[in-house]
Amino acid sequence: MDNKKLILIIDDEPYNIFALKLVLKSKGYAVLSSASLAEGLEILHQHKNINIVLMDMMMP
């Protein structure tokens, strides 16, 4: 994923993921996303170059 900063979004609300991805990509960030914490942790372990995680604190 070239030299862009990589952001992981973890949120169970699809609209939140959509909106955040739209804004972050327009600002030049590379974005990965997950709708579950388990999948998000798996992505985090697979991609050691993730710079920041944005996570919904009220997930079920």
MMTF fields as JSON, N, C-alpha, C and O atoms, coordinates in Angstrom:
{
  "mmtfVersion": "1.0.0",
  "mmtfProducer": "UNKNOWN",
  "numBonds": 239,
  "numAtoms": 240,
  "numGroups": 60,
  "numChains": 1,
  "numModels": 1,
  "chainsPerModel": [1],
  "groupsPerChain": [60],
  "chainIdList": ["A"],
  "bondAtomList": [4, 2, 8, 6, 12, 10, 16, 14, 20, 18, 24, 22, 28, 26, 32, 30, 36, 34, 40, 38, 44, 42, 48, 46, 52, 50, 56, 54, 60, 58, 64, 62, 68, 66, 72, 70, 76, 74, 80, 78, 84, 82, 88, 86, 92, 90, 96, 94, 100, 98, 104, 102, 108, 106, 112, 110, 116, 114, 120, 118, 124, 122, 128, 126, 132, 130, 136, 134, 140, 138, 144, 142, 148, 146, 152, 150, 156, 154, 160, 158, 164, 162, 168, 166, 172, 170, 176, 174, 180, 178, 184, 182, 188, 186, 192, 190, 196, 194, 200, 198, 204, 202, 208, 206, 212, 210, 216, 214, 220, 218, 224, 222, 228, 226, 232, 230, 236, 234],
  "bondOrderList": [1, 1, 1, 1, 1, 1, 1, 1, 1, 1, 1, 1, 1, 1, 1, 1, 1, 1, 1, 1, 1, 1, 1, 1, 1, 1, 1, 1, 1, 1, 1, 1, 1, 1, 1, 1, 1, 1, 1, 1, 1, 1, 1, 1, 1, 1, 1, 1, 1, 1, 1, 1, 1, 1, 1, 1, 1, 1, 1],
  "groupList": [{"groupName": "MET", "atomNameList": ["N", "CA", "C", "O"], "elementList": ["N", "C", "C", "O"], "formalChargeList": [0, 0, 0, 0], "bondAtomList": [1, 0, 2, 1, 3, 2], "bondOrderList": [1, 1, 2], "singleLetterCode": "M", "chemCompType": "L-PEPTIDE LINKING"}, {"groupName": "ASP", "atomNameList": ["N", "CA", "C", "O"], "elementList": ["N", "C", "C", "O"], "formalChargeList": [0, 0, 0, 0], "bondAtomList": [1, 0, 2, 1, 3, 2], "bondOrderList": [1, 1, 2], "singleLetterCode": "D", "chemCompType": "L-PEPTIDE LINKING"}, {"groupName": "ASN", "atomNameList": ["N", "CA", "C", "O"], "elementList": ["N", "C", "C", "O"], "formalChargeList": [0, 0, 0, 0], "bondAtomList": [1, 0, 2, 1, 3, 2], "bondOrderList": [1, 1, 2], "singleLetterCode": "N", "chemCompType": "L-PEPTIDE LINKING"}, {"groupName": "LYS", "atomNameList": ["N", "CA", "C", "O"], "elementList": ["N", "C", "C", "O"], "formalChargeList": [0, 0, 0, 0], "bondAtomList": [1, 0, 2, 1, 3, 2], "bondOrderList": [1, 1, 2], "singleLetterCode": "K", "chemCompType": "L-PEPTIDE LINKING"}, {"groupName": "LEU", "atomNameList": ["N", "CA", "C", "O"], "elementList": ["N", "C", "C", "O"], "formalChargeList": [0, 0, 0, 0], "bondAtomList": [1, 0, 2, 1, 3, 2], "bondOrderList": [1, 1, 2], "singleLetterCode": "L", "chemCompType": "L-PEPTIDE LINKING"}, {"groupName": "ILE", "atomNameList": ["N", "CA", "C", "O"], "elementList": ["N", "C", "C", "O"], "formalChargeList": [0, 0, 0, 0], "bondAtomList": [1, 0, 2, 1, 3, 2], "bondOrderList": [1, 1, 2], "singleLetterCode": "I", "chemCompType": "L-PEPTIDE LINKING"}, {"groupName": "GLU", "atomNameList": ["N", "CA", "C", "O"], "elementList": ["N", "C", "C", "O"], "formalChargeList": [0, 0, 0, 0], "bondAtomList": [1, 0, 2, 1, 3, 2], "bondOrderList": [1, 1, 2], "singleLetterCode": "E", "chemCompType": "L-PEPTIDE LINKING"}, {"groupName": "PRO", "atomNameList": ["N", "CA", "C", "O"], "elementList": ["N", "C", "C", "O"], "formalChargeList": [0, 0, 0, 0], "bondAtomList": [1, 0, 2, 1, 3, 2], "bondOrderList": [1, 1, 2], "singleLetterCode": "P", "chemCompType": "L-PEPTIDE LINKING"}, {"groupName": "TYR", "atomNameList": ["N", "CA", "C", "O"], "elementList": ["N", "C", "C", "O"], "formalChargeList": [0, 0, 0, 0], "bondAtomList": [1, 0, 2, 1, 3, 2], "bondOrderList": [1, 1, 2], "singleLetterCode": "Y", "chemCompType": "L-PEPTIDE LINKING"}, {"groupName": "PHE", "atomNameList": ["N", "CA", "C", "O"], "elementList": ["N", "C", "C", "O"], "formalChargeList": [0, 0, 0, 0], "bondAtomList": [1, 0, 2, 1, 3, 2], "bondOrderList": [1, 1, 2], "singleLetterCode": "F", "chemCompType": "L-PEPTIDE LINKING"}, {"groupName": "ALA", "atomNameList": ["N", "CA", "C", "O"], "elementList": ["N", "C", "C", "O"], "formalChargeList": [0, 0, 0, 0], "bondAtomList": [1, 0, 2, 1, 3, 2], "bondOrderList": [1, 1, 2], "singleLetterCode": "A", "chemCompType": "L-PEPTIDE LINKING"}, {"groupName": "VAL", "atomNameList": ["N", "CA", "C", "O"], "elementList": ["N", "C", "C", "O"], "formalChargeList": [0, 0, 0, 0], "bondAtomList": [1, 0, 2, 1, 3, 2], "bondOrderList": [1, 1, 2], "singleLetterCode": "V", "chemCompType": "L-PEPTIDE LINKING"}, {"groupName": "SER", "atomNameList": ["N", "CA", "C", "O"], "elementList": ["N", "C", "C", "O"], "formalChargeList": [0, 0, 0, 0], "bondAtomList": [1, 0, 2, 1, 3, 2], "bondOrderList": [1, 1, 2], "singleLetterCode": "S", "chemCompType": "L-PEPTIDE LINKING"}, {"groupName": "GLY", "atomNameList": ["N", "CA", "C", "O"], "elementList": ["N", "C", "C", "O"], "formalChargeList": [0, 0, 0, 0], "bondAtomList": [1, 0, 2, 1, 3, 2], "bondOrderList": [1, 1, 2], "singleLetterCode": "G", "chemCompType": "PEPTIDE LINKING"}, {"groupName": "HIS", "atomNameList": ["N", "CA", "C", "O"], "elementList": ["N", "C", "C", "O"], "formalChargeList": [0, 0, 0, 0], "bondAtomList": [1, 0, 2, 1, 3, 2], "bondOrderList": [1, 1, 2], "singleLetterCode": "H", "chemCompType": "L-PEPTIDE LINKING"}, {"groupName": "GLN", "atomNameList": ["N", "CA", "C", "O"], "elementList": ["N", "C", "C", "O"], "formalChargeList": [0, 0, 0, 0], "bondAtomList": [1, 0, 2, 1, 3, 2], "bondOrderList": [1, 1, 2], "singleLetterCode": "Q", "chemCompType": "L-PEPTIDE LINKING"}],
  "groupTypeList": [0, 1, 2, 3, 3, 4, 5, 4, 5, 5, 1, 1, 6, 7, 8, 2, 5, 9, 10, 4, 3, 4, 11, 4, 3, 12, 3, 13, 8, 10, 11, 4, 12, 12, 10, 12, 4, 10, 6, 13, 4, 6, 5, 4, 14, 15, 14, 3, 2, 5, 2, 5, 11, 4, 0, 1, 0, 0, 0, 7],
  "groupIdList": [1, 2, 3, 4, 5, 6, 7, 8, 9, 10, 11, 12, 13, 14, 15, 16, 17, 18, 19, 20, 21, 22, 23, 24, 25, 26, 27, 28, 29, 30, 31, 32, 33, 34, 35, 36, 37, 38, 39, 40, 41, 42, 43, 44, 45, 46, 47, 48, 49, 50, 51, 52, 53, 54, 55, 56, 57, 58, 59, 60],
  "secStructList": [7, 6, 6, 1, 7, 3, 3, 3, 3, 3, 7, 1, 7, 2, 2, 2, 2, 2, 2, 2, 2, 2, 2, 2, 2, 2, 6, 6, 7, 3, 3, 3, 3, 3, 1, 1, 2, 2, 2, 2, 2, 2, 2, 2, 2, 2, 7, 6, 6, 3, 3, 3, 3, 3, 3, 7, 6, 6, 7, 7],
  "xCoordList": [0.83, 0.0, 0.864, 0.702, 1.717, 2.66, 3.021, 3.103, 3.235, 3.69, 2.576, 2.856, 1.34, 0.219, 0.143, 0.467, -0.286, -0.556, -1.762, -2.738, -1.686, -2.73, -3.58, -3.06, -4.885, -5.833, -6.765, -7.258, -7.003, -7.965, -9.193, -9.083, -10.365, -11.635, -12.331, -12.5, -12.737, -13.51, -14.822, -14.834, -15.93, -17.24, -18.317, -18.217, -19.337, -20.411, -21.507, -22.455, -21.394, -22.367, -21.796, -20.846, -22.358, -21.831, -21.763, -20.821, -22.749, -22.725, -21.524, -20.914, -21.177, -20.011, -18.738, -17.899, -18.599, -17.43, -17.408, -16.37, -18.552, -18.642, -18.232, -17.42, -18.798, -18.522, -17.058, -16.427, -16.516, -15.114, -14.18, -13.23, -14.449, -13.618, -13.635, -12.593, -14.807, -14.954, -14.095, -13.367, -14.179, -13.418, -11.922, -11.125, -11.541, -10.117, -9.436, -8.318, -10.097, -9.511, -9.375, -8.408, -10.344, -10.256, -9.1, -8.616, -8.654, -7.516, -6.192, -5.143, -6.235, -5.011, -4.57, -3.462, -5.414, -5.059, -5.473, -6.432, -4.75, -5.155, -5.996, -5.661, -7.084, -8.026, -8.383, -8.682, -8.345, -8.879, -10.045, -10.098, -10.988, -12.128, -12.617, -12.359, -13.336, -13.915, -15.2, -15.301, -16.186, -17.449, -17.484, -18.489, -16.385, -16.344, -14.968, -13.958, -14.956, -13.694, -12.764, -11.562, -13.313, -12.482, -11.784, -10.585, -12.534, -11.944, -10.951, -9.904, -11.284, -10.389, -9.05, -8.005, -9.075, -7.828, -7.017, -5.788, -7.705, -7.016, -6.327, -5.18, -7.025, -6.444, -5.244, -4.215, -5.376, -4.293, -3.046, -1.93, -3.224, -2.082, -1.471, -0.271, -2.289, -1.804, -1.083, -0.212, -1.432, -0.878, -0.122, -0.694, 1.145, 1.97, 2.22, 2.725, 1.868, 2.126, 0.936, 0.94, -0.075, -1.22, -0.744, -0.115, -1.053, -0.606, -1.561, -1.128, -2.86, -3.844, -5.1, -5.431, -5.792, -7.057, -8.149, -8.032, -9.211, -10.4, -11.454, -11.835, -11.931, -12.807, -14.028, -13.938, -15.161, -16.401, -16.289, -16.079, -16.426, -16.285, -17.569, -17.551, -18.669, -19.952, -20.418, -21.619, -19.485, -19.852, -20.393, -19.989, -21.326, -21.86, -20.809, -21.09],
  "yCoordList": [-1.2, 0.0, 1.249, 2.085, 1.408, 2.516, 3.241, 2.607, 4.55, 5.294, 6.005, 6.823, 5.719, 6.339, 5.804, 4.645, 6.653, 6.19, 5.257, 5.528, 4.154, 3.133, 3.189, 3.145, 3.287, 3.388, 2.185, 1.807, 1.587, 0.495, 1.021, 1.592, 0.823, 1.206, -0.065, -1.002, -0.098, -1.221, -0.651, 0.107, -1.022, -0.488, -1.441, -1.957, -1.679, -2.58, -1.883, -2.534, -0.582, 0.176, 0.443, 1.214, -0.179, -0.004, 1.452, 1.839, 2.266, 3.669, 4.404, 5.231, 4.11, 4.755, 4.4, 5.264, 3.133, 2.703, 3.424, 3.938, 3.461, 4.117, 5.583, 6.057, 6.302, 7.736, 8.0, 8.876, 7.244, 7.432, 7.116, 7.856, 6.013, 5.655, 6.764, 7.125, 7.295, 8.34, 9.551, 10.061, 10.006, 11.184, 10.89, 11.666, 9.78, 9.471, 9.231, 9.698, 8.511, 8.283, 9.59, 9.779, 10.5, 11.793, 12.634, 13.533, 12.34, 13.044, 12.337, 12.776, 11.237, 10.568, 9.392, 8.887, 8.947, 7.806, 6.494, 6.455, 5.437, 4.084, 3.56, 3.785, 2.862, 2.465, 0.988, 0.492, 0.301, -1.05, -0.955, -0.037, -1.904, -1.836, -3.219, -4.208, -3.25, -4.48, -4.149, -3.111, -5.047, -4.864, -5.625, -5.587, -6.319, -7.042, -6.895, -6.717, -6.974, -6.862, -8.026, -7.828, -9.234, -10.41, -10.261, -10.515, -9.852, -9.655, -8.497, -8.558, -7.441, -6.295, -6.675, -6.221, -7.503, -7.956, -8.821, -8.753, -9.629, -10.457, -9.569, -9.816, -8.548, -7.606, -6.902, -6.729, -6.499, -5.808, -6.682, -6.186, -7.971, -8.881, -9.156, -9.408, -9.108, -9.37, -8.177, -8.349, -6.981, -5.756, -4.985, -4.14, -5.278, -4.654, -3.172, -2.468, -2.695, -1.302, -0.373, 0.768, -0.836, 0.02, 1.1, 0.811, 2.352, 3.485, 3.841, 4.281, 3.653, 4.004, 3.162, 2.762, 2.902, 2.176, 3.106, 3.681, 3.246, 3.979, 2.929, 2.149, 2.911, 1.828, 2.349, 3.276, 1.744, 2.031, 1.429, 0.225, 2.251, 1.775, 1.134, 0.548, 1.23, 0.71, -0.489, -0.698, -1.264, -2.432, -3.539, -3.674, -4.339, -5.475, -6.552, -7.566],
  "zCoordList": [0.0, 0.0, 0.0, 0.889, -0.892, -1.077, 0.227, 1.279, 0.172, 1.351, 2.104, 2.98, 1.788, 2.49, 3.914, 4.169, 4.834, 6.194, 6.142, 5.442, 6.889, 6.854, 8.117, 9.232, 7.929, 9.033, 8.991, 7.928, 10.158, 10.292, 11.023, 12.108, 10.42, 11.036, 11.495, 10.715, 12.77, 13.298, 13.824, 14.794, 13.175, 13.555, 13.054, 11.941, 13.855, 13.453, 12.652, 12.212, 12.459, 11.668, 10.268, 10.131, 9.238, 7.878, 7.428, 6.736, 7.811, 7.385, 7.972, 7.293, 9.233, 9.849, 9.088, 8.83, 8.733, 7.959, 6.613, 6.198, 5.936, 4.633, 4.723, 3.928, 5.696, 5.829, 6.172, 5.579, 7.129, 7.506, 6.342, 6.086, 5.634, 4.474, 3.427, 2.878, 3.158, 2.152, 2.492, 1.64, 3.729, 4.157, 4.187, 3.66, 4.795, 4.944, 3.598, 3.381, 2.695, 1.37, 0.601, -0.137, 0.77, 0.076, 0.604, -0.084, 1.833, 2.427, 2.149, 2.62, 1.381, 0.964, 1.819, 1.642, 2.741, 3.587, 2.923, 2.152, 3.225, 2.853, 4.012, 5.175, 3.699, 4.746, 4.622, 3.535, 5.756, 5.884, 6.856, 7.675, 6.771, 7.684, 8.057, 7.371, 9.176, 9.679, 10.427, 11.081, 10.322, 11.028, 12.351, 13.061, 12.686, 13.963, 14.607, 13.926, 15.916, 16.643, 16.314, 16.134, 16.234, 15.937, 14.585, 14.47, 13.57, 12.248, 12.269, 11.624, 13.012, 13.12, 13.727, 13.263, 14.759, 15.382, 14.424, 14.405, 13.635, 12.637, 11.595, 11.222, 11.135, 10.169, 10.789, 10.137, 12.039, 12.743, 12.83, 12.675, 13.076, 13.147, 11.774, 11.668, 10.726, 9.367, 8.759, 7.906, 9.184, 8.601, 9.678, 10.367, 9.814, 10.856, 10.601, 11.475, 9.407, 9.052, 9.314, 8.851, 10.043, 10.379, 11.338, 12.355, 11.001, 11.804, 12.935, 14.001, 12.707, 13.736, 13.538, 12.422, 14.651, 14.613, 15.127, 16.209, 14.339, 14.765, 15.073, 14.201, 16.33, 16.754, 17.489, 18.293, 17.203, 17.913, 19.315, 19.46, 20.324, 21.707, 22.241, 23.324, 21.514, 21.981, 21.154, 20.984, 20.647, 19.841, 20.734, 21.889, 20.178, 20.966, 21.188, 21.825]
}
